[in-house]
Amino acid sequence: MILDPTVNKLAQKILDEGPDALSFEEACSLTELPSRSTPDFFLAACKIRQHYQKDGIVRCSILNAKSGACAENCAFCSQSAHHRTDVSKWPLMSAEAMISEGRRMDANGATRFSMVTSGTKLNESEIETIAQAASALKKSTPLTVCASLGQLTASSAERLKAGGVTFYHHNLETARSFFPEICTTHSYDEDIETLRIARKAGLRLCSGGIFGLGESWEQRVEMAFTLRELDVDGIPMNFLNPRPGTRLENQPLLATMEALRIVSLYRFIHPARPLLICGGREITLRDFQSWVFLAGASGVIVGNYLTTQGRDVGMDQDMIATAQEFA
């Protein structure tokens, strides 16, 4: 029995009226729940996920296929040329190297594999290399192939689609109202335009952001509703892991329960969309990592992140196997 009346009322509304039933104001009311209602919030989010999603737990892996020297000034990013960090730099990997890594992660149980590059966008030759790697992986593995390559042109999006890329990942990072605090080298509308270009080319959209940048609860709701308006197909959720040398190096970590409540909030706003828990999971959630599924998540990144180490893949596989029991 769910005891909190707000949680109970809004969860039932979502189950009765459909995945877009929750209003902005109702979502904001969930951010004001007292701490004692947190277990009710998690349970309701889990039930909503069970009702709308039947596909099991997504296991995504990513490859830092081109690292460092990015011209953008995103406050959290250790790959930005505007920051003084010790991140390694390398040009785009060969198609063969990306194919090899994709096959390795397939053998380790990943269901998706994303090639991720630093920088504002890739040139035509680099897009061709990504497309060749995607084509080979699609033919030789059961992986869903994804790419995160910065801004797109119509022709590059079409080439990626023809090559076998299914999902295009391009984060909004935060709410429009908070974005100028995080990045000033490109506009929010440019990010939205890239998502629209990808969708027009037939690519599915994977877009979310990073929490704990200093945004308010209302701004978290704001970004969630922007993603709903864009009708994205999946939402990666990252928690800031402050990197030395970046503008946010002294930003405090999110509290564990606050991070999990954000997951539940997004499940209420996005009942039928996959919520994928990504960077910052280990340092923010610590011993509560398995709770992401109770809180409403439907997937995690397995393996390493772009510039930080992930958890042992075997440990994640054990966690996921246990979570499958109530998925």
VEXMI-146697 format. One record per atom (N, C-alpha, C): residue in one letter; x negated, y negated, z. Coordinates in steps of 0.02 Angstrom, whole numbers, plus 50000, padded with zeros to 5 digits. Atoms other than C-alpha are relative to their C-alpha. Last residue first. Example, Ala and Ser with C-alpha at 12.3 -4.5 7.8 and 13.67 -1.06 7.14 Angstrom:
<lumros>
S500425005949997 S493165005350357 S500394994550037 A499555005950000 A493855022550390 A499554994050000 
</lumros>
This chain:
<lumros>
A499985004550057 A494045029849309 A500665000649962 F499405004249994 F494365038149477 F500044995049944 E499474996449967 E493235053349458 E500634995850010 Q499554997250051 Q492195044149329 Q500595003650033 A499475004850016 A491475034049474 A500495002749949 T499555000449943 T490495049149537 T500594995449985 A499664993549996 A489745052449366 A500505000050058 I499464999950049 I489365033949349 I500395006550003 M499495004749978 M488355033649510 M500605000149953 D499674996949943 D487395049249460 D500574995650025 Q499604994550026 Q487025041749289 Q500375003650057 D499385002850029 D486465025649372 D500455005449973 M499585002449945 M485235035049482 M500654997149974 G499714994249967 G484575044449331 G500454998050057 V499424997750039 V484325028249235 V500345005950034 D500144993550031 D483195021149372 D500635002749965 R500054994449954 R483745003349405 R499845006449962 G499374997449977 G483374988749292 G499885005850049 Q499914992949998 Q481734979249274 Q500715001850024 T500034997049933 T481734961049227 T500155007549996 T500655001749970 T481354951449066 T499945002750071 L500455003250047 L482714957548948 L499314998750029 Y499705006050028 Y483584970449055 Y499494996749953 N500275006649983 N483004988049091 N500394994449967 G500685001550022 G483975004349090 G499804992950018 V500474995249973 V485855005949103 V499314998749970 I500614999150039 I487004991249077 I499575005250036 V500615003149975 V488654994049163 V499465000649947 G500634998050030 G490454998249120 G499424996450032 S499924994150042 S492294997149164 S499355002249966 A500454999750058 A492294984949308 A500115006549961 G499675000850065 G493844983449419 G499565000349939 A499805006950009 A493234980749598 A500304998649931 L499435001249956 L493204999549630 L500274993049991 F499444996450031 F492095001049478 F500634999550043 V499765003850058 V490914987349538 V500605003549968 W499365003349987 W490844996049707 W500264996149940 S499454995650022 S489485007749644 S500684996950010 Q499944999950072 Q488244993449658 Q500585004349975 F499295000050019 F488604990749843 F500095000349924 D499714993449986 D486874995649909 D500735000549979 R500404995749956 R486084980349824 R500345006850010 L499544995149969 L487474970049745 L499655004850046 T499425003249970 T486464954349705 T500435005050039 I500215004649948 I484724961449674 I500594996850036 E500384996749947 E485314976849580 E499854995350058 R499604995249962 R486684968849477 R499625002650061 G499925002249931 G485684953649423 G500385004850044 G500575002449963 G485914957449239 G500164997550070 C500665000250033 C487404967349176 C499464997450047 I500435003149950 I489114972749236 I499285000649978 L500644996649996 L490224976249086 L499544996350048 L500445004449961 L492064971549095 L499365003850013 P500564997349962 P493024980448957 P499614994550035 R500665000850032 R494614971248907 R499465003250043 A500134994950050 A496354977348952 A499324999549967 P499834993149980 P496704968449117 P499775005349950 H500134995950060 H495764952449073 H500155007450015 I499915004350058 I496364939149197 I499945003949935 F499315002649999 F496634951649339 F500134995749938 R499564994550018 R495024960749292 R500734997750000 Y500004999250073 Y494104944149289 Y500425006049979 L499665005750030 L494624940549469 L500045000949924 S499284998849992 S494104958149522 S500414994349969 V499824994450043 V492354955549450 V500765001250004 I499995002750068 I492244938449533 I500195005449950 R499365003450008 R492734946749697 R500064996749932 L499494994950014 L491254958449676 L500694997049992 A500114997350067 A490064943749661 A500525005249982 E499785005150047 E490814935449814 E499925002549929 M499274999550006 M490644951749910 M500284994649954 T499774993750031 T488784952649874 T500755000249990 A499864995049949 A488404934349912 A500305006249967 L499314999149980 L487764925449759 L500045005050057 L499624994550029 L485904922549759 L500734999650022 P499894994049959 P485244905449805 P500405005449964 Q499284999049990 Q484624893649668 Q500115006350042 N499845000449929 N482774890149694 N500755000750015 E500404995349961 E482174896149523 E500175000050075 L499584997049948 L483614887449438 L499615004750045 R499675005449962 R482574875549332 R500425002750058 T499415002850032 T481474890149279 T500314994650043 G500185004250056 G479694893349336 G500584997149962 P500515005249987 P480084908049447 P499834996149937 R500674998450023 R481664917349393 R499524994350014 P500415006050013 P483284916449491 P499285001849983 N500614997749966 N484274932649468 N499494994549989 L500655003350005 L485954925149423 L499475003550044 F500085003849938 F487374937649415 F499294997250000 N500665000249970 N487874943949242 N500024995950065 M500015004249940 M489584948949178 M499325000750033 P500574998649957 P489724955649000 P499984995050057 I500265005549961 I491504953748932 I499415002350043 G500354997649941 G492174964548792 G499664994250035 D499884992849993 D493324962748641 D499655003050061 V500614996050005 V493474943848641 V500165007350016 D499824993050010 D495194936348611 D499385004449991 L500414997650056 L494504918548592 L500135007449985 E499785003650060 E495924912148702 E499635002449938 R499354997250019 R495514925548830 R500274996749938 L500134993450030 L493684920548830 L500665003349979 T500295001350065 T494204902448861 T499875006649963 F499445001650044 F495324908749001 F499764998049931 A499604994050012 A493884917549087 A500564998649951 M500334995950051 M492774902249066 M500405006249983 E500005003650064 E494044891349157 E499665004149945 V499344998850031 V494294904249295 V500024996749931 R500014992950017 R492434903649333 R500665002049966 Q500374999450063 Q492554884749324 Q499925007249979 E499555002150054 E493914885249456 E499665000449933 W499534994650014 W492774895449569 W500474998049943 S499474999249950 S491444881949553 S500435006149983 E499325001450023 E489834883349453 E500515000950057 G499805006149966 G488124882749536 G500704997949981 L500405005550026 L487294895349421 L500114993550038 G500485002049949 G487974909849525 G499534994549977 F499685003049941 F488864918549383 F499474998750053 I500394999049940 I488124921749211 I500354996450057 G500445005149973 G489164923549054 G499635002250062 G499855001349930 G490384932648944 G499534994750026 S500205006549976 S490474937448761 S500224999050072 C500204998749931 C490574953648663 C499744993350027 L500325005249960 L491514951048501 L499875002350071 R499655000749936 R491914964248370 R499594995550045 L500354997649940 L491164961148199 L500454999250061 G499774993449981 G492314959648048 G499645003050060 A500384994950037 A491424945347962 A500215007150018 K499795000450070 K492774933248023 K499655005249958 R499344997050006 R492434938948202 R500245000149927 A500074992749992 A490584935248187 A500675003549992 I500344997550060 I490914917848116 I499945007650004 R499495000150054 R492164914448256 R499715002649935 L499534994649987 L490904919748389 L500535000449945 T500354993750015 T489584908548310 T500475006050012 E500014999250072 E490824894048311 E499655006549979 I499334997750020 I491134896448497 I500025001149924 D499934993149978 D489274895148531 D500675002949978 E500424995950044 E489144879548423 E500035007350020 D499634998650062 D490644872148515 D499585004149951 Y499544994549987 Y489724873648680 Y500375002049937 S499345001549971 S488384862348612 S500395006450013 H499474998650047 H486524865048585 H500674999150036 T500304999650066 T484944858548666 T500485002649947 T499865006150038 T485834852348822 T499725000249929 C500335000450064 C486014868248926 C500184993649963 I500404993950013 I486474872249106 I499594999449936 E500474999149944 E487214856349179 E499505005649987 P500535005050005 P487994852249010 P499505000250057 F500534998350047 F488904869249020 F499464994649994 F500634999549963 F489904865249177 F499405000949953 S500095005849957 S491504858749096 S499345000150038 R500165006050040 R491374871348953 R499844994150046 A499435003950024 A491344885449079 A499764994049960 T499625003049945 T489824896849092 T500594996249970 E500405001049939 E488624907748991 E500404997250059 L499865007149988 L489624906748827 L499614997650060 N499705002549939 N488774923248787 N500154992549997 H500215007049997 H488484929748612 H500354996950059 H500015002849932 H488554948548583 H499744992949998 Y500475005649996 Y489064954948412 Y500074996850068 F499875005649954 F489834972148419 F499474994649991 T499295000149983 T489924984948277 T500174994050043 V499885003149935 V488254983248188 V500754999750012 G499774995349950 G488174995748044 G500074997250070 G500534995649976 G487164987347910 G500205004850054 A500134995050052 A488684980147821 A499475005050023 K499424995650004 K489194971347982 K499885005549949 L500004995849940 L487454964348006 L500585005049999 R500544995050008 R487404958247826 R499975004750060 E499774995050048 E489114949847844 E499465005449990 A499484996049968 A488554940748001 A500235005649955 S500354995549954 S486964934947914 S500505004550037 S500364994750037 S487964928347767 S499645004750047 A499534995250028 A489214918947876 A499635005749965 T499685002750060 T487824910747975 T500485005349974 L499924996350062 L487464915948152 L500234995549943 Q499505002750046 Q486814908248313 Q499995003849933 G499915007250001 G485854918948436 G500534997949949 L500545003150039 L485324936648396 L500054992549997 S499945006649968 S486314948048511 S499424995949975 A500565004750010 A486624964448419 A500164993450035 C499835007049987 C487674979948447 C499394995749987 V500575004550008 V487634998048387 V500244992750006 T499715006150027 T488905010348455 T499444994849999 L499995006549967 L487825025548481 L500444995049963 P499305001949989 P488295042648409 P500074993150032 T499784999449930 T486535044248337 T500754998450005 S500354994649965 S485685047048168 S500205001050073 K500014993750036 K486765037548044 K499735005850042 K499314997950011 K487225023148158 K500035006849966 L499734997649936 L485435021948218 L500715002449992 A500324993749983 A484765020848040 A500285002950065 S499774994950047 S486005007447989 S499715006950018 A499314998149984 A485674997248144 A500255005649957 A500024996149938 A483804997448115 A500695002450019 Q500294993550017 Q484044991847935 Q499975004550061 A499504996250037 A485224977947990 A499745006949982 I499504997849952 I483984971748120 I500525004449966 T500334994949958 T482604971047989 T500495002850051 E500054994050040 E483764961847868 E499685005750040 I499334997050001 I484184949048001 I499995006649961 E499904996949935 E482324946148026 E500695003350004 S500424994049998 S482074942947840 S500105003750066 E499704994750041 E483554931047836 E499605006550002 N500015001550071 N482924920447981 N500275006149961 L500504996450040 L483474923348160 L500024997649927 K499724995350049 K484384911048273 K499435003349962 T499345002750020 T484144899348421 T500345004549950 G500005005050052 G482744909748497 G500704997949980 S500035006849976 S482594925948593 S500014995149941 T500585004050018 T483154942448521 T500044993150032 V499945006949976 V484284956448581 V499374996249983 M500645003250015 M484554973448498 M500084992550014 S500015006850028 S486034981648582 S499294997549991 F500695002350003 F486335000248610 F499994993349965 R500115005850044 R487995007548664 R499274998050004 T499494999550052 T488455024648735 T499974994149952 A499685006350018 A486875026848839 A500545001349947 G499305000449983 G486545044348906 G500354993449984 N499925001449929 N484655045148917 N500734998650019 A500184994049963 A484525053648747 A500084999250075 D499474995250014 D485455038948671 D499875006450039 M499455001649955 M484215027648760 M500625004349987 R500194998349931 R482765036348675 R500574998650048 R499954992749993 R483625035748506 R499825002250070 G499294998250000 G483875017048523 G500105007550010 E499745001749934 E482055014748573 E500755001750005 S500284995449951 S481455024148419 S500294998650070 I499674993650009 I482605014348305 I499775005050052 M499315000849972 M481974997948376 M500395006549993 A500065000449927 A480155003248347 A500694999350032 E500174993349974 E480535008948169 E499975000050076 A499394995950000 A481434992648127 A499855006850031 S499844996750063 S479864983348176 S500655003950007 M500264993250008 M479904972348329 M500165002649930 L499504994750009 L480284953848310 L499665006749989 P499545001050057 P478854943148372 P500495005849995 W500174996150059 W478104944648547 W500514998649944 K499735002350065 K478004934248704 K499805004949946 S500384998050059 S477774940048883 S500354997649937 V499684995050043 V478604930449024 V499575001449938 D500504995250023 D477414921649142 D500295005349954 T499924993349972 T478504906449163 T499465004549973 R500664997049991 R478324887849135 R500085006650037 H500184997949933 H480004882349067 H499295002950001 H499975005949956 H480484872148913 H499795001750072 A500645003550006 A479914886348799 A499974993750044 S499985006850028 S481414896048864 S499314996949998 Q500274999950068 Q481114914648892 Q500004993149967 S500734999849996 S481294913249082 S499695000349930 C500344995350044 C483104907949060 C499244999550003 F500134993649966 F484164900849200 F499485004249965 A500325001049935 A484194882549149 A499785006450034 C499544997149951 C484544885648965 C499655000650068 N500225001749932 N483314874348872 N500475002650054 E499445002249958 E483424881348695 E499764999050072 A499955007350002 A481834881848588 A500574997350044 C499345002350024 C481474899948636 C500044992450006 A500085005850045 A479634904448649 A500654997449972 G500335006249983 G479954921448727 G500034994649948 S500035002949932 S480334939048668 S499654993250002 K500425005850016 K480964947648512 K500004995650062 A500324998650064 A481734965148523 A499564994249975 N500285006750012 N482154964248708 N499585000549936 L500715000250017 L483154980448699 L499804992849988 I500235005650042 I484834983048781 I499255000449990 S500715001349991 S485784997948849 S499784994449953 C500335004150050 C487654999848875 C499264999450016 R500705000249979 R488515013848970 R499604996549944 V500485001950053 V490395011448953 V499314999750031 I500495005149982 I491465020549082 I499494999049944 G500584998149960 G493015030049029 G499514994350007 D500574997750040 D494165026148883 D499385002150040 K500024992749994 K495845025148972 K499365002949969 Q500584997450033 Q495965006549008 Q499925007550013 Y500105002750068 Y497604997549044 Y499415003249963 H499385000450039 H498315006649196 H499864998249927 Q499754993250015 Q496665012249270 Q500614999949956 R500464996950049 R495974994549255 R500245007049981 I499875003350064 I497514987449342 I499555003049946 K499384997350026 K497345000249481 K500174996949932 C500144993250021 C495524995449508 C500625003249968 A500395000650062 A495974977049514 A499855006949971 A499545002050053 A497334980849643 A499634999549933 L499564994450016 L496104990549751 L500484998449943 F500374994850036 F494794976949743 F500475005749978 F500185002750066 F496014963149790 F499645005249958 D499394999950040 D496734973349934 D499874997849928 P499864993050019 P494974976350000 P500635000849958 T500464997550051 T494614957449987 T500125007449983 S499624997250056 S496184952250083 S499555003049946 R499684993849978 R495254950050249 R500415003249943 S500464994450002 S494114937450163 S500335006650018 P500434999449941 P495564925550134 P499565006349995 L499814994649954 L496194923449956 L499535000150061 E499905002749933 E495834906449880 E500205005350050 T500655002149975 T495084912849717 T500044997450071 L500374994149979 L496694922449685 L499314998250027 S499764998249934 S497664906049682 S499635006250027 C500335004149950 C496564900449538 C500235001750070 A500684997549993 A497184915149435 A499624995950052 E499974993849962 E498974910049470 E499315003050010 E499875001749931 E498614892349413 E500035006250044 F500615003049972 F497814898249252 F500104998550074 S500125007050019 S499304909449217 S499364997550031 L500235004449947 L499304928549228 L499874992949973 A499475002749958 A500394937949105 A499774994750049 D500095007249999 D499104940448969 D500504996550045 P500685002149982 P498874959148998 P499894992550001 G500514999450052 G500724963649001 G499354996550019 E499915004750055 E502334959549092 E499455000049947 D499335000350029 D502584973749216 D500044996049935 L499804993250019 L500794978649261 L500674999949964 I500444997950055 I500214960449260 I500215006949975 K499825004050060 K501704954849365 K499595002349940 Q499394997150027 Q501384969149487 Q500234996349937 A500174993650030 A499594963449511 A500625003149968 L500325001350064 L500194945549537 L499795006549966 K499555003250047 K501454949849673 K499684999449931 N499474995350017 N500344962149767 N500454997149945 V500294994650040 V498824950849765 V500555004749975 T500205003050064 T499844936049826 T499725005249953 P499425001350043 P500744946549959 P499814996949933 D499995007150013 D499144954050034 D500564998349951 L499705004049947 L499594971250098 L500034992649984 I500365006350002 I499334982949952 I500344995150047 M499585006050000 M500005000050000 M499564993850000 
</lumros>
